[in-house]
Amino acid sequence: MFQQMGFGVAVALLLDATIVRSVLVPAAMKLLGDWNWYFPSWLAWVPELQVEGHEPAPPSNRPIPAE
């Protein structure tokens, strides 16, 4: 019985990894377009995280003070 369950889990994992994640998810993202990145307004309390960081400030023309 455990061998059958293991085989079933392996088949389900294979189907998930190949069909769902390589075909269905990219197709749905292409069809949704900009709506794919829609963020509901009622989730405004979630903090905004930027993984890539902020853009650096432009260099200023002020001289560096001597110490």
DOMAR-441271 format. One record per residue (C-alpha): residue in one letter; z, y, x. Coordinates in steps of 0.02 Angstrom, whole numbers, plus 50000, padded with zeros to 5 digits. Layout:
# DOMAR-441271
AZYX ...
END
This chain:
# DOMAR-441271
M500005000050000 F500425012150141 Q498755008550225 Q497855013450065 M498845029550053 G498475033550235 F496635030350208 G496655041550054 V497505055650149 A496235053950291 V494765054850171 A495515069850079 L495815078750244 L494035075450301 L493325081950137 D494425097350143 A493995101350323 T492115099050303 I491605103650127 V492905116050068 R493205125850227 S491455125850298 V490425127650138 L491405133549987 V492515146950066 P491105156050160 A489985154850005 A491345162249895 M491645176150021 K489785180250025 L489685180649835 L491235191549815 G490685204349944 D491875219249947 W492925211649809 N493415198349935 W494535211350019 Y495255218749858 F497125222449870 P498015225049704 S498935241449683 W500525232649626 L500675225349802 A500825242749881 W502615238449934 V501945226250065 P502005234450238 E500335238450317 L500155228750480 Q498765231850602 V498515217350721 E497245226350829 G498345241750850 H497975259950821 E496525269150899 P497055278351056 A497265297151043 P495875307351121 P496305314051294 S497005331551295 N496475345351414 R498265350551449 P498825348851630 I500195336451671 P501815346051712 A502445344051890 E504205337651912 
END
